[in-house]
Structures are given as structure tokens and as C-alpha cells.
Amino acid sequence: MKIDIIKENLKADIVGRDILFFDEVDSTNDLLFRLGEEAASDGTVVISEMQTKGRGRMNRSWFSPAGRNLYTSVLFRPDISVSESPVFTFIASLALMDSFESLGISPQIKWPNDIVYEGKKIAGVLTEMKPGKSFLVDFIVVGIGANLNMRYEDFKENEGVSGVATSAYEILGHEIEREKFAGSLLESLEQYYAVFLDEGVHSIVATWTNRWGCINRHIRIHTEGGTVEGVVKKVDRTGYLYLETPDGNLEKVIAGDTLF
Ligand code: BTN
């Protein structure tokens, strides 16, 4: 990938002011977290051609073959409380939805952090945070993996994702210009970040909830404590779900995997 071409496609002021590009890293999130501790500025972006220890939520690995996809992390330093930090997963999901839609793909959001196409994962978001003083955030690292040019043959090397993942290439049948996608994603991230700074967390949660489209729908979620199911009543400002269960109770769901 060429940074110059990404920059040509990027009009953002904050996100991507500094873009650091690597051929290989352990994980773009881990690297940027270390840079955050060394005072990297708001909007710093790390992109790598491949990752040797790409990570997903719940200690899962993220399949990161070289030269095919987009593996990026973005650092934010907002003056917000720790409890608001999960909204950055929503910001990234909305930006991913816009960027895939501009390729002509209409994926779906899957709570809490997946973007799926016909039930198969096309992108994921891993938001991590360093707490600062007085319940405020020091910095947030938003990691994004987008399956762009990966082939089904590539997946076969990796049993874990075969059958459950797809890519823009497999959907559209042609190569995606990764630099262009990266530029549009970073720009869109900045736009949603600006909405968050101007209008607050509620505005992002409302936009995300609308796009997700699951309010008043019956869903099942696999959690560490077992499967819960019910009708979605709301999503709160920390990203938690509230389900009305078959016995009429309102159950708060903090983490898990939505089952379709
Ligand atoms: C998930 O689906 O659980 C989240 C996947 C996030 C993967 C991205 S790839 C770039 C960044 N670096 C990582 O190690 N993980 C995220």
C-alpha cells in the first residue's frame, strides 16, 4: 500500500495527520498503544501490510495475511469519561458501513463490533482504552480489520475463519483499491468523531441503533454465562443492550456474540 495514495483520498484534519506504515507488525493495536503511551497525537494512524499477532475481541486471533486486506488502528485523545469509550466501536462501525457502501456492498451491523454480509464477517473493530485521571480517558485505540481482497483459498489456510468470513473481493468479484478504501474509511471516521464531539454520545448511539435496525426485534446472544434471547428494547450510552426476555424481564447484556 502507498501512503501517498491514501493521503490523496483523505481530506480529514485530525484522523491521518500522521500515518505510520509498516510491512509487518505484531498487532497495529499493540503498536499504537505503545505509541500512545509515548504521547502520539490525536488522530495518529498505524497501517500494516500484515500482522503476526492480529487480535479480535475475547482473545480471538484476527487472520491477517500480507497484502490482501486493511489492518489499521487509530488513536483518539478525547476529553471523555472512561464509560463513554465503547462509543468508538460504534463510530468505527458506522465509518465501515459507509466505506463498504461506497464500494457497492450493503453489509449489516452485528452487535457489538462486527460488520457482516449475508451472515459472514467482512470487518471487525477492537476498541481499547488507557484510563487517565479522575475517570477520564487518557487515549483510545480503535483497531479495524477489513477483509478486502482476501480469497476463499486464503481462508482455507485458517480453519477458524473459513465458512464464517467473506471479503469485498469475493462479493464483488474484483480487486479493491485498498488505499482508496483506507482514505474513505479514515475520512468517515473523522466525520463521525466530529459528530460525537459536537453532539455527544447520544447522537452516535442513535445513528448506530438506526443503522443496526434491531430495536423491537427478537435476537439471541451467546454470552459467557450462556445464551440469552429476547426483544431488543434499547442500547445505552455505553453500548449495552437491554432485552425483554420471554419471562417479561429486562435483561442487560454487556458482551457476547449475536447469533443470527
Ligand atoms: C473482532 O472482530 O473481534 C475485532 C477484530 C479487529 C481486528 C483489527 S485488525 C487491526 C487491529 N489490530 C489488531 O490486532 N486487531 C485490530
Boltz pocket constraint, residues with backbone or C-beta under 6 A from the ligand:
constraints:
  - pocket:
      binder: B
      contacts: [[A, 26], [A, 27], [A, 28], [A, 29], [A, 30], [A, 51], [A, 53], [A, 54], [A, 55], [A, 56], [A, 57], [A, 58], [A, 60], [A, 62], [A, 70], [A, 71], [A, 72], [A, 73], [A, 113], [A, 114], [A, 123], [A, 124], [A, 125], [A, 126], [A, 143], [A, 144], [A, 145], [A, 146]]
      max_distance: 6.0
